[in-house]
Amino acid sequence: MRLPALLTVLLPFFMQATTALAAEALPMKEVADGVYVHQGVHEDLDDGYHGDIANIGFIVGSKGVAVIDTGGSLKIGKQLRNAVKEATALPVLYVINTHVHPDHIFGNAAFLQDKPQFVGHEKLGNAMAFRKDAYMRINQEWLGQDFAGSEIVQPSITVKDNLSLDLGDRQLELRAYPTAHTNTDISVMDSKTSTLWTGDLLFIERTPSIDGDIKGWLSVIQALKSSPAKKLVPGHGPVVEGSANPFANEERYLSTLLNDVRNSIKKGEPMERAMDTAAASEKDQWQLFSTVNRRNVNLIYPALEWE
């Protein structure tokens, strides 16, 4: 067969292969100069979960890239890495985890070949070790084959209070918080674009999920509200402008939940009753409310009984 004829035969196969490779990269949105975000879908962890519910992404500087959260599996992490490689040939210098939850950390292993520094809260390593067996078991149940190869990768650099990372022509300012959404929360501010990655300290649309201290979270929200950020990347939900008060809905929900559970305890109502009534006024304001709100009550009710 002559070369032109051979190329005619093979071209469709090359095009299919190229399309398949491109499909392996997560879709990203450049929300500010050099700041790329993939918005996760609103699925519950134990009902229809595909490992892609968290907002994850990366920031490109003149020297290299910082990845911020990596998704719920090695599969999602690889798709994120492909998106990085499509955007830039610069090396991945840092992989930052905003907190310990599995939908944010299990893609870390996809970046091991890049030999970056893995960065997280000073308590993140211990939290990962403590939760490892449970996380590995339950995520295998949730994701099946899609969880293959996923593993815990602990931080090599930790944040106690504040930490600056240099990407070349832009500094990332990392801040660690006392127990709020979890006991491992950090935020990341890109100085060049004034874009703040809040991790799960901010939920938009999706019901805020508590795995730490509700009173501590409300306190942290007060600090975050004074941020000069022009844009905020929440842990879940769309990117928002910082000129408004993107924390208003979350603050209202958490305050209502706290007050309602306190009132239930004061009236002697059992926790099962509080699960049905606490923050009921918020039901129509949030996605996945019925499931997540019940879990929140289950967590905070025993703690508030000892106030």
PLY file of the C-alpha trace (Angstrom):
ply
format ascii 1.0
element vertex 307
property float x
property float y
property float z
element edge 306
property int vertex1
property int vertex2
end_header
0.00 0.00 0.00
1.35 3.44 -0.93
2.09 5.94 1.84
-0.76 8.38 1.02
-3.23 5.51 0.98
-1.80 4.15 4.26
-2.14 7.56 5.90
-5.73 7.77 4.74
-6.44 4.44 6.41
-4.58 5.23 9.64
-5.62 8.86 10.09
-9.00 8.07 11.66
-7.30 5.82 14.21
-4.79 8.54 15.12
-7.62 11.02 15.49
-9.54 8.64 17.74
-6.45 8.08 19.90
-5.84 11.82 20.20
-9.48 12.39 21.16
-9.29 9.62 23.77
-6.17 11.13 25.32
-7.73 14.59 25.42
-10.82 13.16 27.10
-8.65 11.95 29.97
-7.96 15.52 31.08
-10.44 17.07 33.50
-12.27 20.08 32.11
-10.84 23.23 33.69
-11.90 26.86 33.82
-9.32 29.65 34.05
-11.06 31.80 36.67
-8.18 34.31 36.93
-4.82 34.71 35.21
-3.04 31.37 35.62
-5.64 30.02 38.07
-7.48 26.90 36.87
-10.44 25.28 38.62
-12.40 22.09 38.04
-15.77 22.23 39.79
-16.92 18.97 41.31
-20.50 17.72 41.07
-22.93 17.67 43.98
-23.03 13.96 44.85
-23.16 12.53 48.34
-20.21 10.40 49.39
-22.20 7.22 49.88
-24.85 7.66 47.18
-23.77 7.86 43.56
-20.24 9.02 44.45
-17.72 8.98 41.58
-14.73 10.59 43.32
-15.28 13.94 41.60
-17.25 16.14 43.99
-14.62 18.58 45.25
-13.27 21.70 43.57
-9.69 20.99 42.55
-7.20 22.75 40.33
-3.86 24.44 39.95
-2.00 27.75 39.75
0.75 28.40 37.19
3.72 30.65 37.96
6.81 31.43 35.92
8.82 28.70 37.68
6.22 26.00 38.10
2.81 24.83 39.23
1.01 24.38 42.54
-1.83 21.87 42.49
-4.56 22.51 45.05
-6.45 19.36 46.07
-6.41 16.33 43.80
-9.82 14.62 43.91
-11.18 11.40 45.33
-9.13 8.78 43.52
-5.96 8.12 41.57
-8.12 8.14 38.43
-9.31 11.72 39.07
-5.78 12.74 40.04
-4.42 11.45 36.72
-7.07 13.40 34.83
-6.10 16.50 36.78
-2.42 15.92 36.00
-3.30 15.62 32.30
-5.06 18.96 32.54
-1.93 20.50 34.06
0.20 19.11 31.25
-2.21 20.50 28.66
-1.96 23.96 30.23
1.80 24.18 30.75
5.11 22.36 30.35
6.35 23.78 33.66
7.01 21.35 36.52
4.62 20.64 39.37
6.43 22.08 42.39
3.76 21.68 45.06
0.66 19.62 45.74
-1.40 21.32 48.45
-4.19 19.58 50.38
-6.64 21.98 52.01
-7.77 19.32 54.52
-7.98 15.59 55.16
-11.24 14.57 53.48
-10.99 11.78 50.90
-12.58 13.72 48.03
-9.64 16.15 48.25
-6.60 13.90 48.82
-6.79 10.58 47.02
-5.52 11.92 43.70
-2.18 12.84 45.30
-0.44 9.69 44.07
-0.92 10.76 40.45
1.73 13.45 41.05
4.39 11.32 42.75
6.29 11.02 39.45
6.68 14.82 39.40
8.49 14.72 42.76
6.73 17.80 44.17
6.57 18.90 47.77
3.27 17.82 49.32
1.89 20.54 51.59
-0.76 20.54 54.30
-1.77 21.53 57.82
0.61 20.49 60.60
-2.03 17.99 61.78
-2.74 16.57 58.33
-0.19 13.75 58.44
-1.50 12.38 61.73
-5.09 12.74 60.55
-4.28 10.84 57.36
-2.59 8.05 59.31
-5.45 7.81 61.81
-8.12 7.63 59.09
-6.17 5.61 56.53
-7.65 2.15 57.10
-11.24 3.43 57.22
-10.76 5.71 54.22
-9.17 2.97 52.12
-11.89 0.46 52.96
-14.91 2.69 52.50
-13.66 4.40 49.33
-13.00 0.99 47.81
-16.63 0.13 48.57
-17.87 3.40 47.11
-15.72 3.52 43.98
-14.80 -0.08 43.19
-12.37 -0.37 40.27
-12.21 3.42 39.94
-10.35 3.48 43.27
-7.58 1.16 42.04
-4.09 2.46 42.83
-5.32 5.21 45.14
-3.21 5.74 48.22
-2.54 8.14 51.08
0.35 10.54 50.41
1.29 12.53 53.50
2.66 16.10 53.46
6.40 16.71 53.28
5.91 20.38 54.25
3.44 21.39 56.95
1.76 24.67 57.85
1.54 25.58 61.52
0.43 29.20 61.16
1.43 30.77 57.84
3.63 29.70 54.94
4.68 31.40 51.69
5.39 29.43 48.53
7.13 30.99 45.51
5.92 29.93 42.06
7.90 32.64 40.28
6.20 36.04 39.77
3.49 35.00 42.24
3.48 34.11 45.92
1.02 31.74 47.51
0.15 32.60 51.09
-1.02 29.58 53.07
-2.78 29.91 56.41
-3.62 27.17 58.90
-6.70 27.38 61.11
-7.81 25.98 64.46
-10.45 23.26 64.31
-13.35 24.37 62.10
-14.68 22.27 59.21
-12.00 19.76 60.26
-8.88 20.01 62.42
-6.70 20.20 59.28
-8.03 23.24 57.38
-5.79 25.60 55.41
-6.51 28.32 52.86
-4.37 29.41 49.90
-4.22 33.00 48.66
-2.69 33.75 45.25
-1.12 37.16 45.67
-1.01 37.92 41.94
-4.75 37.64 41.33
-6.11 37.95 44.89
-7.81 34.57 44.48
-8.46 32.72 47.74
-8.86 28.94 47.82
-10.85 28.23 50.97
-11.08 24.46 50.82
-14.20 23.30 52.65
-14.22 26.32 54.92
-16.67 27.64 52.31
-19.54 25.70 50.74
-21.67 27.21 47.98
-24.96 25.47 47.07
-24.02 22.19 48.79
-24.96 21.78 52.47
-21.92 22.50 54.67
-20.62 19.31 56.23
-19.17 19.38 59.76
-16.28 17.15 60.79
-14.74 19.43 63.38
-16.17 22.13 65.62
-19.19 24.21 64.57
-18.33 27.05 66.95
-14.76 27.06 65.72
-15.98 27.15 62.12
-18.19 30.17 62.79
-15.19 31.89 64.35
-13.00 31.14 61.32
-15.70 32.50 59.02
-15.42 35.85 60.81
-11.71 35.92 60.00
-12.25 34.90 56.37
-14.91 37.56 55.84
-12.24 40.24 56.22
-10.11 38.75 53.43
-9.20 41.16 50.62
-9.75 38.38 48.05
-11.35 39.37 44.75
-12.40 35.80 44.00
-12.96 32.80 46.23
-12.70 29.16 45.21
-14.89 27.20 47.64
-14.42 23.54 48.42
-17.74 22.84 46.71
-19.81 24.98 44.38
-19.04 27.76 41.89
-16.25 30.32 42.18
-17.60 33.57 43.66
-16.60 37.21 43.78
-15.18 38.43 47.07
-16.83 41.86 46.79
-20.10 40.45 48.16
-20.36 38.30 51.30
-20.06 34.75 49.96
-20.04 33.42 53.53
-23.49 34.78 54.38
-25.50 31.67 53.54
-23.05 29.30 55.18
-22.86 31.44 58.31
-26.65 31.61 58.52
-27.00 27.83 58.16
-24.35 27.03 60.78
-25.73 29.60 63.23
-29.28 28.27 62.77
-28.12 24.69 63.23
-26.17 25.58 66.37
-29.07 27.47 67.93
-31.66 24.82 67.04
-29.62 21.97 68.46
-28.96 23.95 71.63
-32.70 24.57 71.99
-33.47 20.88 71.45
-31.03 19.94 74.19
-32.46 22.58 76.50
-35.97 21.19 75.96
-34.78 17.64 76.56
-35.50 16.45 73.03
-33.56 13.34 71.95
-30.98 13.58 69.19
-33.22 11.60 66.80
-35.88 14.32 67.12
-33.30 17.06 66.58
-32.17 15.35 63.37
-35.64 15.99 61.96
-36.11 19.55 63.22
-32.75 21.32 63.58
-32.14 23.89 60.82
-35.33 22.75 59.06
-35.83 26.35 57.91
-32.71 25.94 55.74
-33.93 22.86 53.86
-34.82 24.59 50.61
-31.60 26.61 50.50
-29.16 23.74 50.04
-28.47 20.64 47.97
-28.18 17.25 49.72
-29.69 18.85 52.82
-31.60 15.91 54.27
-28.60 13.60 54.33
-25.86 16.04 55.31
-27.86 17.96 57.91
-28.74 14.76 59.79
-25.07 13.81 59.91
-24.21 17.28 61.20
-26.73 16.97 64.04
-25.40 13.53 64.88
-21.91 15.01 65.27
-22.59 18.23 67.14
-25.44 17.13 69.46
-23.27 15.02 71.82
-20.62 17.76 71.97
-23.14 20.51 72.77
-24.69 18.45 75.55
-21.49 19.16 77.53
-21.48 22.94 77.09
0 1
1 2
2 3
3 4
4 5
5 6
6 7
7 8
8 9
9 10
10 11
11 12
12 13
13 14
14 15
15 16
16 17
17 18
18 19
19 20
20 21
21 22
22 23
23 24
24 25
25 26
26 27
27 28
28 29
29 30
30 31
31 32
32 33
33 34
34 35
35 36
36 37
37 38
38 39
39 40
40 41
41 42
42 43
43 44
44 45
45 46
46 47
47 48
48 49
49 50
50 51
51 52
52 53
53 54
54 55
55 56
56 57
57 58
58 59
59 60
60 61
61 62
62 63
63 64
64 65
65 66
66 67
67 68
68 69
69 70
70 71
71 72
72 73
73 74
74 75
75 76
76 77
77 78
78 79
79 80
80 81
81 82
82 83
83 84
84 85
85 86
86 87
87 88
88 89
89 90
90 91
91 92
92 93
93 94
94 95
95 96
96 97
97 98
98 99
99 100
100 101
101 102
102 103
103 104
104 105
105 106
106 107
107 108
108 109
109 110
110 111
111 112
112 113
113 114
114 115
115 116
116 117
117 118
118 119
119 120
120 121
121 122
122 123
123 124
124 125
125 126
126 127
127 128
128 129
129 130
130 131
131 132
132 133
133 134
134 135
135 136
136 137
137 138
138 139
139 140
140 141
141 142
142 143
143 144
144 145
145 146
146 147
147 148
148 149
149 150
150 151
151 152
152 153
153 154
154 155
155 156
156 157
157 158
158 159
159 160
160 161
161 162
162 163
163 164
164 165
165 166
166 167
167 168
168 169
169 170
170 171
171 172
172 173
173 174
174 175
175 176
176 177
177 178
178 179
179 180
180 181
181 182
182 183
183 184
184 185
185 186
186 187
187 188
188 189
189 190
190 191
191 192
192 193
193 194
194 195
195 196
196 197
197 198
198 199
199 200
200 201
201 202
202 203
203 204
204 205
205 206
206 207
207 208
208 209
209 210
210 211
211 212
212 213
213 214
214 215
215 216
216 217
217 218
218 219
219 220
220 221
221 222
222 223
223 224
224 225
225 226
226 227
227 228
228 229
229 230
230 231
231 232
232 233
233 234
234 235
235 236
236 237
237 238
238 239
239 240
240 241
241 242
242 243
243 244
244 245
245 246
246 247
247 248
248 249
249 250
250 251
251 252
252 253
253 254
254 255
255 256
256 257
257 258
258 259
259 260
260 261
261 262
262 263
263 264
264 265
265 266
266 267
267 268
268 269
269 270
270 271
271 272
272 273
273 274
274 275
275 276
276 277
277 278
278 279
279 280
280 281
281 282
282 283
283 284
284 285
285 286
286 287
287 288
288 289
289 290
290 291
291 292
292 293
293 294
294 295
295 296
296 297
297 298
298 299
299 300
300 301
301 302
302 303
303 304
304 305
305 306
